[in-house]
Amino acid sequence: MPDSLARSLRIGDRGTVFVSTRVLDRIYAIIDKNGKREVRTLLTGFYRPNGIALHNGTLYIAELSKISKVDQVEDQLDNPPAPTVMYDDLPKDEPHGWKFLSVGPDNKLYFNIGAPCNICVPPPTHAQIRRINLDGSGAEVVARGTRQIVGMDWHPVLKQLYFTENQRDWLSEDLPEDKLNRLTHPGKDNFGFPYCGGGNVSDPQFGWGHSCDEFTPPVARLGPHSAPLGMRFYTGAMFPKEYHNAIFIARHGSWNRSK
């Protein structure tokens, strides 16, 4: 498996590591076999299967424009069935079209729909976080004003959703800063895209008539064009206690800065 193509990792109850990709059409499984790690192609035929989630033995897979599932996936690693499509009311735009999946404490599936542009006023179907029931029903928008989300996790105590957000390009090398956000008022929070970048920069093209104070502020600013991707709250016991419930964030780094 080319390691540069791995996008999301999830670990099953039996230790299986499931790996998604964004540019290939497949989901991998890493298993223990006779004391050795074995990588196998588990499922194929997807289109941008970036987001995966595991919950009560079910593997959920988010493609560009649909979400599917495989029940009791670790019971069927040798001969997995075809995934069942559970939700397909999704745009097909390529820009920022890849999804991230997370199951919340409310047993609902949360996912992002990115803005179909670098900077624009998005249609009402985009630049948002939605949630659905685990059977695909009950879709609702829980946040708006998000440009592109590539990582989500739930606070172990507060049970609130935190997520990383990539901000616009080509405003300057040093503005706006990418963000770490928190969803505190589902259905009401608006994080400012495209009117306010980084939580503190009025967009010169679309910010007229708006103030950044109108929008939900970030928890932290993560630097310009730092491209924060995956994030996780640390709940293990290997690191010292000051790391407990802290957030680890993977930052990809810039592709369009001179430094």
N, C-alpha and C positions, 0 to 999 in steps of 0.2 A: 504494500500500500504506500503510495507516495505521500510522505508525511506533510509535504507542503499543501496538500489538497484537503486535509482534515479540517473540519469547521466546528463541529460540536461533538462533545463526548458525553455519554451517559453510562452509568454503571448499574447493571441489573442486580437483583437480590442475590444471585448466585455468582456474582463476580464477572459476568460477561461485560466487556466494554463495547458499547455501540458507538460507531463513528459515522458522522454524516459528512457529505461533501457539497460543494457549491457548483463546481464546474463539471463533475462527473455525474453519472446517472444512478449512483448506487449508495447503499448503506453497507458498511462493513461490521463484522463482529470479531472481536479478539477474545479467544477462549483459551482455557488451560486444557492441554491434551497430553497425557503421559508426562506431566511435570514440565511441559514446555508451552510457551505461548504460540498460538496459531492464529493467523489472520485469514479470515475467509470472507468472500463476498456474500453477504446475506440476502440482499434484495437489489434488483435492478429495474430499469425502465422508468426512473423518475426524471423530473426536470427541475433542477436546482433544489435538491433535497437538503437544504441548509439546516433547518430547525428540527430537532428531535427532542422528545420528552418521554420519560418512563413513569408510569403510575399504576400501582397494583398489578404489575405484570404485563401491562399493555404498552406497546411502543407506538408513540404518535410521531408522524412524519409530516413536516410542512414543506411542500413544494412551492413554486412560484405562485400558483393560483389554486391550490387545493390542499386539504389536510386529510391524511389517511391514518389508519391504525391497524396494528396486528395484535390480537389478544394473546395473552400467555406466550409471549414470544420466546422466552427461554426454554419452554417445553418443546419448541419446534425449530431449534437451530439447524438440525440436519435436513429438514424439509419444510421450510416456512411457507405458509399459504400466501396467496396474493393479498396485498393490503386492501382493506375496505375503505373506500372514500366516504368520509363523514361530513365534509364541509367543502363547498366549492364556490361560494359566493364571494370571490376574490378578484381583484384587478389582475391583469396580465402584463402590466408595465415592467420592463426590464430594469430601468434605473431604480435602485434601492428596493427591488422587488423580492429579494430573498427574505425569508421569515426566520424569526427566533421563537421558540416555544417554551412555555413554562406552565406547570400545573400549580395553581394557587392553593392556599389553605382552605378555600371555599369549594375545592374539588371542581374548579372550572379551568379551562384551558385558555391561557392568555397568549397573544401573539401580536406582532407589529405589522403595520402596513406603511411602508415608507413613502416619502414624497417622490413623485415621478420625475424629479428634476434636481438640479443643483439648488436653485432658488426660484420659486414661483408661488402663486396662490394655488394651493392644491384643490382638486375637486373634493367634495364631501366624503368620498370613499377612501381617501388617502390621508397620510400624515397623522396616524392615530394608533391607539392600542385597542384591540377588541378582545372580548372574552366570549366563550361558548361553553355550553354544557358538554360533558364528556361523550354525549351521543351526537354532538353537532348542532343541537337545537339551542334556542334562546340567545342568539347573537346580539351583542350590545357593545357600543363604543364606551370605553371607560376613560379615555384620555385623548386629547387632540393637541395639535401644535408640535408634533414630534417629527423631525426630519428623517432620521434613520437610527434605529435601535439594533444593536448587535449583541447585547447581553442583558439578562434579567436575573434577579434572584430575590428571595423573600427574607425580610429581616426575621431572625429566629425568635425574637421576643415580640416585636410590634406587629409582625405578620403583615407588613406593608411591602409593596412591590418597589424595588429599587432597579434602575436601569441606566445603562450608558447610552449617550446620544451623540452622534457625529453631526457637527455643524457644517454650515455652507463653506464652499471653496471660493477662491478668486475675489474675496473682499480685500484681504491683505495677508501678508505672511504671518502676522501676529494677532489677527482678529478674524472671527470670534473664537473664543475658547470652546472646546468640546466639554461635555457636561456629564455629571452623575446626578440623576433625578430621583425623586420619590413620589409615588402616587399616594396622596393622602385623602383626596375627595373623588372617588371613582364617579365618572360621569360628568364631573365639573372641572377637573384640572385641565388647563391649557398651558403648554410649555413654550409657546411663543412663536413657533415657526409659521410663516416666514417673516413676521414683523420684528422680532427681537432675537438676536443671536447671542449665545453664551449667557443669557440671562441679564446682560447689561449693555448690549450694543444694539441700538436701533438700526435696522437695516436701511441703507441709503435709498434702496429702490422701493421697498414695500412698507417701511416703517412709518411713513407719513400718517399722522392722525392717531398714532398709537404710542403708548408709553410702556417700557419694559415692566413697570410696576403693575400693569394689568394682568401679568401672567405668573404662573407658578414658578418660583425661583428654583434654581438648582441647589442640591445639597453641597456640591463641590464643583469647581471649575478645574478641568484636567489638562489645560494647555492647548494652544492653537494647533489644529491639524494633527493632534496626537493619535487620532483614530482609536479611541477606546473600544475594545471588542468584548470578550467574555469577562464576566465578573461573578464572584461567589463570596458569600459570607463564610468565614472559617468557623466550623463547629467541631473540628477534630480535637485530638488531645496530644498530637505529636509536637506542636510548637508551644512556646511559653504562653502562660495564661493571658498576657496582654494582647495576644493575637486573637483570643476567643471573641467571636462575633464581629471581628474586623472584616473589611472587604478587601479582597485581592482583585485587581483589575489588570487585564492584559491590554497593553497599548501597542498598536501596530506601528505607529510612527507615520510621519508625513510622506507623501509621494510628490508634493508640489511646492516644497519650500527649498530655498537655496541652502539653508542650514538645517 
